């Protein structure tokens, strides 16, 4: 089974039928051991606006936002767990849990299916000493998801967005058009494993 890191954009968190849309999308993906990174959405947008009006230390503000991502992660993990289509769910909220997940698996030990993992980002993305990403607003969960994919040697990193994404664009174009954050270019070596797409809205009855 392949390993896949999925970033679920924070702007999707307020979509009324997010679970239906994700379930439909996920059911059409190749089987994989999935690890989800959840964006902060309006919660982080509020901090961004406060920082615009009353600028703080960029590094301190950056890590405040990374810490806040635990809230959106746990909220959505609970929703997934309560939905029979998406459970079971496993939360990776400690270094030990992360190390178990990211350890290489031989084919003989790879399960036929695996719970959807939710990662608390600061478990692995915790200091500038091991992450090449700038500690400011140019780094978001887009580049953090790419960094996580690099650390666990993921076969694929998928960035799910609410905005329209041109499949003909490359990483440089996505950055230039504001589809992904500027720090993603730091990890351009992962571009062949990167997929950026809009999460489709499914018709409701």
N, C-alpha and C positions, 0 to 999 in steps of 0.2 A: 504494500500500500504506500502511496506517495504521501509526502508531508506538504501541507498547504497552509500558508499564513493568509488570513483574510482580514483586511481592515474594513470595518463597517463605519462609514462616515457619520460624524455627529449630526449632520443636518438631516439624516434619515431617522433620528430618534423620535421626532415628533410626527412622523408619517403615521396616520391612523391605522393602516393595515400593513405595517412593517413586517410582522411575523408571517402573514400570508405571502407577501412578496418575497421575503427571504426564503421561506420554505419552498416556494415554487422554483426559485433560482437554484437553490441548493440541490433539489431533487434532480436537476438536469445537469449537474456537474459530475465529473468522474469521481469515483470513490477516493477519499483521501483522509488522512488523519489531520483534522482541521484545528487550527489555533486562531482564535479571533482576538483582534485588537479593536476596541470600541472608541470612537471619537467622543469629544466632549460637547459638541453642539453649542446650543445657546448658553450653556453654563460657562464655557470657555469664551464665547463671544462677549459675555458681560465683563469678564476680566480684561479682555482685550480693549474694550471701551474705557474701562476705569484706567487702564494703563496709558491710554491715549490722552486722557484728560489730566491725569496725575501720574506721570511716568515714574516707575520704580526701577530698581536694579534689574537689568534684563535677565541675569542668571537666576535671581531669586524668584522673579515672576514666572520664568520658564518652569522651574521645578515645582512651584506652587500648582501650575496647571497640570503637570505630569501627575502630581499626587491626587489632584481632583478627579482624574480619569478613573480612579477606582470606583467612584460613585456610579458613573454611567455603566461601567463594566458589570457591577453587581446588580444593578437595576435590570439590565437586559438579560443577564444570566438567569435571574429569577423568572423572568417572563418566558425564556426558552424552556426552563425546567418545568414550568407549569403547562407547557404545550406538548402534548403527546407526540406530535409530528417532529419535534426538535430535540426532545430529551433522549437519552440522558446527557447531562452537562457536567463537566469537571472544571473547577476553578483552580488555576495555577497562581497561587498567591504567596508562594514562598520559594526561596532559592532551591530547596530540595525538590519541590514539585516540578519546577522548571527543568532541573537537571535530569529528572526521570523522563520528562517528555522529550527533551532534546537529545538524549543519548541515542546513538545509532542503533538501529534494529536490524538484525539479520532477517533474511526472508523467512526463515523457519519460525521466527518469533513474532512476525508481523501479524496483528489480528486482522480478521476479515472485515471488521468494522470497529469503530472507536467512538467514544463520546466526543461531542464538540467541546473543545477546550476554550476557556476564556482566560486570557492572560492579563494580570495586573502589570501594566508596562514598567513601573519602576522596579519590579523584581529583577529585570535583566538590564534595563536601560537606566543606570543609576549614577554614572559619573562620566565626566569628559575624558577620563583616563582610558576608558575602554570603548567609547562610542565616538566616532569621528564627526558627529553632528553638532552644529552650532547651538549654544544654549541661549536661544532667543526665539522671536516669533517666526523665524524662517523655518524652524523645525516644528512639524505637527505629527499627528499619528500616521500620516503617509510615510514619511521617512523613518519613523520609529518602527513601523511594520516591516519596512524593507530591511532595517537593521536586525530585527528579530529573525527575519527570514534568512539572513546571512549567518547569524549565530547558530541556528538549528539546521542549517544546510537544507532549507526547504526546497522542494522541487518547483514550487510556484508561489508567488506573492500576488494576491488579488486585492486591488483597491476598489471597493464598491462605493459609488458616488450617487448623489441625487441629481447632479447636473448632467447635461448631455456630453458625451465623450465621443470624439471621432476615432474610430478604429484605425484610421489611416495615419494618425499622428504618432510621433515617437516621444520619448521622455522629454527631450528638449522642448518640443512643442507644447506638451502638457504643462511644463513649468512656465513657459512663456505666456500661456493662456490662462494661468491661474487654476488649472484643474488639479495639480498636485503642488506640494510646497517646494520652495527653492532648494531645500536641503537634500531633496531626492537626487539631485545631480551628483552629490558626494558619493552616492552608491550606484553610479551609472553602470558599474560592472555587472549589476543584477538585472539590467534591462531585459535580457533575453528570457528571464524568469518572471518578468513583471507583466501583469494584465490589469488594465484600468478600464472600468466600464460602469455604465449607469445601471443601477438596480431597477429593473422594469416594474411598473405598476401593473398589477393583475386586475382584470375586470372583476367587479363585485356584483353579486346578484341582488 
